Structures are given as C-alpha cells and as structure tokens.
Amino acid sequence: MGQYIIIGIRMVFFVLLQGLILNNVDLFGFVTPYLYVLVILLFPIEANPSLVLGLSFMLGMGVDMFSHTWGMHASASVFLAFARPYLLSLMAPRDGFPSGTPPDMSHMGINWFLVYALIMITCHHLFLFFVEVFRVSEFFYTLGRALASVAFTYLLVLIAQFLTFKQRRVL
Amino acid sequence: MRNLIQLIWKYHFILLFVFAEIVCFGILIQNNSFHKANFLDSANEMSGDAFQTLNEAKEYIELKAVNKSLSEENARLRSEAQTAYFSLTPDVRFFNDSAHLLQYEFLSSKVINSTSSKRSNYLTLDRGERNDVMPEMGIISDNGVVGIVKTTSTNYSFAISLLHKDTKVSARLKSNNYFGILTWDGSNPKVAQLDDIPAHVILKVGDTLVTRGSGTVFPPDVLIGTVRDFEKIEGTDFQAINIDLSVDFGNISYVYVVRNKLKIEQQQIETLEEE
C-alpha cells in the first residue's frame, strides 16, 4: 500500500516537472527531454501489468494536459507499459528477479539498468515522435529528432538514478 | 461461452492495450480537427492557471527585453499617429467619422505558454471568452504574424502557432503583389516556406512578405518576414521560396488578438456566392 502512495506522489511530481519545466527546454532548438518515462521504468516488477497500463495512461494524460497534445503522450506511455513485461522477462536474471524490488539502478546494478533504460526510452520516444508527426514522409528527420531526445532523456534518467543510488550487494 | 471468457481472460492484457490505444488515438484525432469543441476545456482551464503562475515568475526575467520591444512599438505608433503629421488639408479628418468604418480591433494579450520546437506548435493566451476571443481569430505581435486561435475557455485561449503542420496563411509579396500560401515544413523555427509563386516572378533576397488579408483572419499588410532564398522547382512552373520569419517564436511574450468586425458579413457573402 505504502508503495503505491509513493508511486502516486512520484507520478504527480513528474507530471508537474515535465509540464512546467522540461517542456520548455529546447536544446539546440529542437531537443526536449521527456523525463516522466522514468515513472514507468520504475513501477515494481511484480505489479499487475494491467494496473501499470492504466497508471501509465493516466500519467500520459497528465503530461498531455500541459502540452495540449491530448492522447499523444498517453498513447506512447500505454505502448511502453505494454512492452515492459516482455522486455523484463527477456532481461530477467538466470534465477529470476529478487522479489519486491523496483527495477532501478540500486537494486539491479548499473550495467543492467543502462541497457534496460536505453531500450525503454528508445521505444517510448520513437512511438511518441511518430505519433506526433503522424506521417511517414519526414521519416529520417523525425528519426533524428527522436534519437536526439532519447540521448537527452537517457542522460537525465541516469542523473536522477545516480542521485538516489545506494550501493547494495548485487544479486 | 465459457471458452470465450477464458480466451478473453487469457489475452486480457493485449486487449486492454489495444483498447487503451484506441481511446488515445480517438482523443488525439478528435482534438486535431480545427473546429471541434474541446471537451476537455475545463482541464485546459486548470493547466492554464498553473501556467499563469509560472509565467508570472518568468516575466521578471524577460522584463528588460519586453520593455525594449514595447518602447520601440510605442515610438513607431507615435510616428504614425495623426498628431505626428502636419495636416495639409485641415478640413479633412480621417478617423472616427462615418466615412470610415473601424474594421479591425486589437486586444492585447500575454502568451503564458508556448512551444517552438515541436512539429506542431501551440500558444496559450491569457484572454478568453470573457474578452470576446473566438476561435479563428488571428494573433499578431509587434513583429508580425504569430498564429490563429483554436479553442477558448472563459479566461484562456489556445492557439495554433504559425509553426504548425496545418497552418496556412495567405501571403503577398510587397514588391510585386504576387500572392501565395505560407506553410511550415517543420525543420527550422525561424524559416517558413512560400508556395504557389509562379516561376517567372522575379524575386530578390530580402523582399518583404506581408499578409494578403483575403481571409477573415488577419488584416492586410501585417509583416510576415523576408525572402531568404528561392529556386525553381524542376518540372513545375513554381518556385520553392524560404522565408525568414520576422517573429522569434522562442521568446514571444506579448501579442494582439485581431477581431475582424466585418468577418461574418464577408463569410456570408462568400458562401452565398458559392451556393
């Protein structure tokens, strides 16, 4: 229960952070980080996938509310929540995940998290940018923009994780 | 029946995903069309309040630049005002008389949120229905054309920027009066594209582009930008022209909403003719 209160607070915090501050960041005129994906990354591994899907939808809608792109971030977040269980089962350690842990850097180790975050952020951003443009004619330009934002978001996600990093015995 | 329920239960995660995506795209498409009323307007009001608070903080930082721009505009208006002219015909008064009808009214407004880095960019203004702002009113700043109002709530209005994949503005080249359609290809927020100019039209870099005023949205002769470069499109009779926009969408803060008092009359007579 307490876990879900923390998740709720975290969702509100990241929606506000994204909507009021990060949406205004335009590095080189066109690179915007979408740090709120970190919330989806950090849902507990054992959480019900359908619940994660619903929460991701709400998270995306919250971000959409601030950028007037109704449904755009929500669809990308829902897609990520859908892809997450499959990726987690692909990346499971040989003897399964330790029980009751979120898939973050402190619990899963730096190397594991680097790969996990990169794949997740790339999936999310590619989906997001192609939904935004909604056409194939500008394919490579959109791809470039998406990948530039992936790099920026990835950097911020890693910084955020190092800020809360606690060295544990990696299982 | 039992099998069906079992089947649904087995694939409920995938079905839930598909359902959620259908909802998302439904909302997305509904809100993309220009005329649809926004059923989430009350939420718009909510985020509007949040943006306003943030904007009040940001204003302090931008105060100096805004003051400069405003005083420049004041100076320009002063030089255009009647009192700046020496009257050669003292018997003729030009304004506020029954021989001239006031067509355009300008409502000053503050941009409380805007983007310029997306493929489709938007602005939020702190004026709404309370001040008679309606969808499809034009927005200009002291530097030129900014965008078009899309939806309004009581205190806020939400506008699509000139930097949007669906924005089309009828524009006129001041030097030779040819007109074309201004669009934005999404690559550079300082450069837009002018279409429909025939290949035989002779252009110069730096030629001024203004609004044509043919639609009911913008008044005529509002600055848009200057010609950056141009080349003939092979196999057609038209030129591809890049326009340096006069408005810097990265730091836009004060704008005017244009209210065209003759709009309904013009629209009525145009639709009458089509029928």
HADDOCK unambig.tbl for C-alpha pairs under 7 A between the chains (distance, minus, plus):
assign (segid A and resid 26 and name CA) (segid B and resid 117 and name CA) 6.41 0.50 0.50
assign (segid A and resid 29 and name CA) (segid B and resid 117 and name CA) 5.79 0.50 0.50
assign (segid A and resid 30 and name CA) (segid B and resid 117 and name CA) 4.49 0.50 0.50
assign (segid A and resid 30 and name CA) (segid B and resid 118 and name CA) 6.83 0.50 0.50
assign (segid A and resid 50 and name CA) (segid B and resid 13 and name CA) 6.02 0.50 0.50
assign (segid A and resid 65 and name CA) (segid B and resid 44 and name CA) 6.97 0.50 0.50
assign (segid A and resid 65 and name CA) (segid B and resid 47 and name CA) 6.78 0.50 0.50
assign (segid A and resid 66 and name CA) (segid B and resid 47 and name CA) 5.98 0.50 0.50
assign (segid A and resid 70 and name CA) (segid B and resid 27 and name CA) 6.20 0.50 0.50
assign (segid A and resid 70 and name CA) (segid B and resid 28 and name CA) 5.40 0.50 0.50
assign (segid A and resid 70 and name CA) (segid B and resid 31 and name CA) 6.87 0.50 0.50
assign (segid A and resid 71 and name CA) (segid B and resid 24 and name CA) 4.43 0.50 0.50
assign (segid A and resid 71 and name CA) (segid B and resid 25 and name CA) 6.16 0.50 0.50
assign (segid A and resid 71 and name CA) (segid B and resid 27 and name CA) 5.60 0.50 0.50
assign (segid A and resid 71 and name CA) (segid B and resid 28 and name CA) 4.85 0.50 0.50
assign (segid A and resid 72 and name CA) (segid B and resid 28 and name CA) 6.44 0.50 0.50
assign (segid A and resid 74 and name CA) (segid B and resid 24 and name CA) 6.35 0.50 0.50
assign (segid A and resid 75 and name CA) (segid B and resid 21 and name CA) 5.62 0.50 0.50
assign (segid A and resid 75 and name CA) (segid B and resid 24 and name CA) 5.38 0.50 0.50
assign (segid A and resid 78 and name CA) (segid B and resid 17 and name CA) 6.93 0.50 0.50
assign (segid A and resid 82 and name CA) (segid B and resid 17 and name CA) 6.43 0.50 0.50
assign (segid A and resid 133 and name CA) (segid B and resid 119 and name CA) 6.49 0.50 0.50
